Amino acid sequence: MGAQPFEGEPCRWTLVEKDWTAHLELDREDLRVTWHQTGRPDRHCSLPYGLPRADVDAAIQAGP
């Protein structure tokens, strides 16, 4: 997807798109996503690891 890891933190990644940025954090039981978009409140989502990768990719790419 093109996400970049935080330096020194292998469980945290950032995905930058044209209109928004997503911060991804690998947690014990799920993948936590926070979308940032200028002028809008942050949106949060937790995606369980049991979901198919295609569904996780689609959810993240759908953006805020």
C-alpha positions in Angstrom: 0.0 0.0 0.0 3.0 2.3 0.3 2.9 2.9 4.0 6.2 4.0 5.6 7.3 2.7 9.1 8.0 5.1 12.0 11.7 5.1 12.6 12.5 2.8 15.5 8.9 1.6 15.9 8.2 -1.4 13.7 4.6 -1.6 14.9 3.7 1.9 13.6 3.3 3.0 10.0 2.1 6.1 8.1 0.2 6.0 4.8 0.0 9.4 3.0 -2.6 9.9 0.4 -3.6 13.1 -1.5 -6.4 14.2 0.8 -5.7 12.3 4.0 -3.0 10.5 6.1 -3.5 7.3 8.0 -1.5 6.1 11.0 -1.5 2.3 11.4 -0.6 0.6 14.6 -0.2 -3.1 15.1 -1.7 -4.0 18.5 -2.0 -7.3 20.2 -5.4 -8.2 18.8 -6.1 -5.8 16.0 -4.8 -3.2 13.6 -5.7 0.3 14.8 -6.1 2.9 12.1 -6.5 6.7 12.6 -7.2 8.9 9.6 -6.3 12.6 9.6 -7.8 15.0 7.2 -7.4 18.8 7.3 -10.5 20.5 8.6 -12.2 17.3 9.8 -12.1 15.4 13.1 -9.9 12.3 13.2 -11.6 9.0 12.5 -10.6 5.8 14.2 -11.1 2.1 13.4 -9.9 -1.2 14.7 -9.6 -4.1 12.3 -9.2 -7.6 13.7 -6.3 -9.7 12.4 -8.8 -12.4 11.3 -10.1 -10.3 8.4 -8.9 -11.2 4.9 -6.1 -8.9 3.7 -8.1 -7.6 0.8 -10.8 -6.4 3.2 -8.3 -4.7 5.4 -6.6 -3.0 2.4 -10.0 -1.8 1.1 -11.1 -0.5 4.5 -7.9 1.5 4.9 -7.9 2.8 1.3 -11.5 3.9 1.7 -10.1 6.6 3.9 -12.0 8.8 6.3 
